[in-house]
Amino acid sequence: MSTAGTATSPDATAFGGSRAYFEEIVGWLDGTDAASLTHGELEDDLDHRGRELLRVLLQDHLDLRARREQRVTLVDAEAVSRRSVEAGHNRTLTTVFGTVTVERLAYRHHHRPNLHPADALLNLPQERHSHGLRRLAAIESARGSFDDAVEAVERGTGVKVGKRQTEALAAKAASDVEDFYATRPHAPADHDDVLVVSADGKGIVMRPDSLRAATAAKAAASVPKLQTRLSKGEKRNRKRLAEVGAVYDCVPVPRTAHDVMAVSAATDEPPPAPKATNKWVTASVVDDAAEVISAIFDEAERRDPDHTRTWIALVDGNNHQIERIRSEADSRGIALSVVVDLVHVLEYLWGAAWCFYTEADPAAEAWVHDRAIAILDGQARHVAAGIRRRATTTGLNKATRTKADEAARYLVNKAPYLDYPTALTNGWPIATGVIEGACRHVVKDRMDITGARWSAQGAEAVLKLRAVKTNGDFDTYWRHHLQREQQRNHHSRYANQLIPAAA
């Protein structure tokens, strides 16, 4: 039988290197060296050899694609025909298996960068690190410190990526988060579900050059009181506020004041409460409160573009947040009710209670419970008046009644947002647990790692990635990110954004 056809075929020697290396592994396993190893030693050695086999397989495949690549008629984005074609143009690519070389045709033209259609088909990144490594860097950087991410990538792949490179890869990985959410379609929600928006903030310790101008000026002007650590006020001048926003749906659960304040130990069933579903969070250390609140309204409008659902905003009482939320709702023509978190109200009540009772006095708990019931029944101003009256009749001086006065002032000032009777009757949530949890999980758990000092760019990337992971969207986002990468780096360089098909 003639073999002339196979002798000249470009595929005749395809995967010769990987086949030879596979046989080498089999020979080692069949030999005396492997026979003397424990199973753990076998695992370690096979892990190393297996990665190298995968690298050689990938290299053989890339070599085969290079041999099969055929010349095509090519027109770039400026409508210039690329008629000069050169073979043998190489670039390296560091992958999760190791470093490989990609050989492809280069389409040339005077004074213009070369075009490589094979790069577009492979969706090669601009940097030398593959998208697989970028994905790992993103996942690990969002999970723990950058030092830990470097170790995790090397442990999982055997590839050493520097700390600065890991930070840069994480930043690249987060570059399409806003575009992803702006273009993502939403499944319609039940019209009767309440649509909740919420916002809060959490400070992040920054590098001096990444502080906002006003904070940087205070930090530069401050003189440390202690030599070995910062005092409480000084720490504020080292932080930049990360603005956090949340949007979610919930089925209304009507209830009473006594349902809310029920002592859970007295019953087998927990008190009824609305359950948050379809939670979405965002966070930014670059954007200010107005921009983040605008983003959460964008997300809410994607869920209810016609504004037919019930909208509420849950806040902790921060005046600036309330102003921004109301301003955003008014500018969009949205009817929205603002509700102050009950837990913050209770904290003020407990502060007042210690003006009247000694620590651990059970009577203090009963006093707080009764005032909370009254506030939930719509009597916030009456409770405030009662607190002030008791502080006066008890004869407390200015210093010892401070917390009582603060509680009374808070209740009066926030009374327009303490309409709990309407909220409970309509089944709305009245606690900011979702946004509080987002501040802890998205921001504090990662950004407050001991010794961390953040750049604005690094912090922003990690916040975006943690938000995407918290939303359960990372895999879907990653597919979107790779599509955007191909469009930016490749499709946009060709006429009509067309990439020649593989021959």
ChimeraX attribute file (.defattr): number of C-alpha atoms within 10 A of each C-alpha:
attribute: neighborCount
match mode: 1-to-1
recipient: residues
	/A:1	3
	/A:2	6
	/A:3	7
	/A:4	8
	/A:5	8
	/A:6	11
	/A:7	11
	/A:8	10
	/A:9	11
	/A:10	13
	/A:11	15
	/A:12	12
	/A:13	13
	/A:14	17
	/A:15	19
	/A:16	14
	/A:17	14
	/A:18	20
	/A:19	15
	/A:20	12
	/A:21	18
	/A:22	19
	/A:23	11
	/A:24	13
	/A:25	16
	/A:26	11
	/A:27	12
	/A:28	13
	/A:29	14
	/A:30	11
	/A:31	11
	/A:32	10
	/A:33	9
	/A:34	15
	/A:35	12
	/A:36	10
	/A:37	12
	/A:38	9
	/A:39	11
	/A:40	9
	/A:41	12
	/A:42	15
	/A:43	13
	/A:44	11
	/A:45	13
	/A:46	15
	/A:47	14
	/A:48	14
	/A:49	16
	/A:50	17
	/A:51	16
	/A:52	19
	/A:53	21
	/A:54	16
	/A:55	20
	/A:56	23
	/A:57	21
	/A:58	20
	/A:59	20
	/A:60	21
	/A:61	16
	/A:62	19
	/A:63	20
	/A:64	18
	/A:65	20
	/A:66	18
	/A:67	17
	/A:68	14
	/A:69	17
	/A:70	11
	/A:71	16
	/A:72	15
	/A:73	9
	/A:74	20
	/A:75	20
	/A:76	19
	/A:77	14
	/A:78	10
	/A:79	12
	/A:80	13
	/A:81	15
	/A:82	18
	/A:83	14
	/A:84	12
	/A:85	16
	/A:86	13
	/A:87	14
	/A:88	11
	/A:89	11
	/A:90	12
	/A:91	12
	/A:92	14
	/A:93	19
	/A:94	20
	/A:95	19
	/A:96	22
	/A:97	22
	/A:98	20
	/A:99	19
	/A:100	18
	/A:101	15
	/A:102	21
	/A:103	22
	/A:104	24
	/A:105	22
	/A:106	22
	/A:107	24
	/A:108	17
	/A:109	15
	/A:110	8
	/A:111	6
	/A:112	9
	/A:113	10
	/A:114	16
	/A:115	21
	/A:116	17
	/A:117	25
	/A:118	22
	/A:119	20
	/A:120	18
	/A:121	15
	/A:122	12
	/A:123	19
	/A:124	20
	/A:125	18
	/A:126	12
	/A:127	11
	/A:128	13
	/A:129	21
	/A:130	20
	/A:131	23
	/A:132	13
	/A:133	21
	/A:134	24
	/A:135	18
	/A:136	22
	/A:137	27
	/A:138	26
	/A:139	21
	/A:140	21
	/A:141	28
	/A:142	24
	/A:143	17
	/A:144	16
	/A:145	17
	/A:146	22
	/A:147	15
	/A:148	14
	/A:149	24
	/A:150	23
	/A:151	19
	/A:152	20
	/A:153	22
	/A:154	15
	/A:155	11
	/A:156	11
	/A:157	18
	/A:158	17
	/A:159	19
	/A:160	15
	/A:161	18
	/A:162	15
	/A:163	17
	/A:164	12
	/A:165	15
	/A:166	25
	/A:167	24
	/A:168	17
	/A:169	24
	/A:170	27
	/A:171	22
	/A:172	16
	/A:173	26
	/A:174	21
	/A:175	16
	/A:176	18
	/A:177	20
	/A:178	12
	/A:179	13
	/A:180	19
	/A:181	17
	/A:182	13
	/A:183	9
	/A:184	13
	/A:185	10
	/A:186	11
	/A:187	8
	/A:188	9
	/A:189	15
	/A:190	11
	/A:191	12
	/A:192	13
	/A:193	18
	/A:194	23
	/A:195	25
	/A:196	25
	/A:197	28
	/A:198	28
	/A:199	30
	/A:200	25
	/A:201	21
	/A:202	20
	/A:203	19
	/A:204	23
	/A:205	23
	/A:206	21
	/A:207	16
	/A:208	19
	/A:209	11
	/A:210	21
	/A:211	22
	/A:212	17
	/A:213	11
	/A:214	9
	/A:215	17
	/A:216	19
	/A:217	13
	/A:218	14
	/A:219	19
	/A:220	11
	/A:221	10
	/A:222	12
	/A:223	10
	/A:224	13
	/A:225	10
	/A:226	8
	/A:227	6
	/A:228	7
	/A:229	10
	/A:230	15
	/A:231	11
	/A:232	8
	/A:233	10
	/A:234	16
	/A:235	13
	/A:236	17
	/A:237	23
	/A:238	23
	/A:239	23
	/A:240	23
	/A:241	21
	/A:242	25
	/A:243	24
	/A:244	28
	/A:245	27
	/A:246	29
	/A:247	26
	/A:248	21
	/A:249	23
	/A:250	22
	/A:251	19
	/A:252	19
	/A:253	16
	/A:254	17
	/A:255	19
	/A:256	18
	/A:257	18
	/A:258	15
	/A:259	16
	/A:260	19
	/A:261	14
	/A:262	15
	/A:263	12
	/A:264	12
	/A:265	8
	/A:266	8
	/A:267	9
	/A:268	7
	/A:269	8
	/A:270	13
	/A:271	14
	/A:272	14
	/A:273	20
	/A:274	17
	/A:275	13
	/A:276	17
	/A:277	12
	/A:278	11
	/A:279	16
	/A:280	23
	/A:281	26
	/A:282	28
	/A:283	30
	/A:284	24
	/A:285	27
	/A:286	18
	/A:287	14
	/A:288	13
	/A:289	23
	/A:290	16
	/A:291	14
	/A:292	24
	/A:293	26
	/A:294	17
	/A:295	20
	/A:296	23
	/A:297	23
	/A:298	16
	/A:299	23
	/A:300	21
	/A:301	15
	/A:302	19
	/A:303	20
	/A:304	18
	/A:305	11
	/A:306	9
	/A:307	17
	/A:308	11
	/A:309	19
	/A:310	18
	/A:311	21
	/A:312	20
	/A:313	25
	/A:314	28
	/A:315	25
	/A:316	21
	/A:317	19
	/A:318	12
	/A:319	12
	/A:320	11
	/A:321	19
	/A:322	21
	/A:323	12
	/A:324	17
	/A:325	26
	/A:326	17
	/A:327	14
	/A:328	16
	/A:329	19
	/A:330	12
	/A:331	9
	/A:332	11
	/A:333	10
	/A:334	18
	/A:335	14
	/A:336	19
	/A:337	16
	/A:338	23
	/A:339	27
	/A:340	24
	/A:341	21
	/A:342	21
	/A:343	14
	/A:344	16
	/A:345	20
	/A:346	17
	/A:347	13
	/A:348	20
	/A:349	28
	/A:350	19
	/A:351	18
	/A:352	25
	/A:353	23
	/A:354	17
	/A:355	22
	/A:356	20
	/A:357	14
	/A:358	11
	/A:359	10
	/A:360	9
	/A:361	12
	/A:362	10
	/A:363	13
	/A:364	19
	/A:365	14
	/A:366	12
	/A:367	15
	/A:368	19
	/A:369	19
	/A:370	14
	/A:371	20
	/A:372	23
	/A:373	18
	/A:374	16
	/A:375	25
	/A:376	23
	/A:377	18
	/A:378	18
	/A:379	19
	/A:380	27
	/A:381	20
	/A:382	15
	/A:383	21
	/A:384	23
	/A:385	15
	/A:386	14
	/A:387	23
	/A:388	19
	/A:389	12
	/A:390	15
	/A:391	20
	/A:392	13
	/A:393	8
	/A:394	12
	/A:395	11
	/A:396	15
	/A:397	10
	/A:398	11
	/A:399	8
	/A:400	15
	/A:401	22
	/A:402	15
	/A:403	19
	/A:404	25
	/A:405	21
	/A:406	16
	/A:407	24
	/A:408	22
	/A:409	18
	/A:410	19
	/A:411	24
	/A:412	16
	/A:413	15
	/A:414	18
	/A:415	19
	/A:416	12
	/A:417	18
	/A:418	26
	/A:419	21
	/A:420	25
	/A:421	17
	/A:422	14
	/A:423	22
	/A:424	22
	/A:425	14
	/A:426	15
	/A:427	21
	/A:428	28
	/A:429	27
	/A:430	24
	/A:431	18
	/A:432	23
	/A:433	15
	/A:434	20
	/A:435	26
	/A:436	19
	/A:437	12
	/A:438	26
	/A:439	25
	/A:440	14
	/A:441	15
	/A:442	26
	/A:443	26
	/A:444	16
	/A:445	13
	/A:446	20
	/A:447	25
	/A:448	15
	/A:449	12
	/A:450	8
	/A:451	8
	/A:452	15
	/A:453	19
	/A:454	21
	/A:455	16
	/A:456	19
	/A:457	14
	/A:458	16
	/A:459	24
	/A:460	20
	/A:461	27
	/A:462	28
	/A:463	23
	/A:464	26
	/A:465	28
	/A:466	27
	/A:467	25
	/A:468	26
	/A:469	18
	/A:470	17
	/A:471	14
	/A:472	14
	/A:473	15
	/A:474	18
	/A:475	12
	/A:476	12
	/A:477	22
	/A:478	19
	/A:479	12
	/A:480	16
	/A:481	21
	/A:482	17
	/A:483	13
	/A:484	17
	/A:485	21
	/A:486	18
	/A:487	15
	/A:488	11
	/A:489	15
	/A:490	25
	/A:491	22
	/A:492	15
	/A:493	20
	/A:494	19
	/A:495	16
	/A:496	13
	/A:497	14
	/A:498	15
	/A:499	19
	/A:500	15
	/A:501	9
	/A:502	12
	/A:503	9
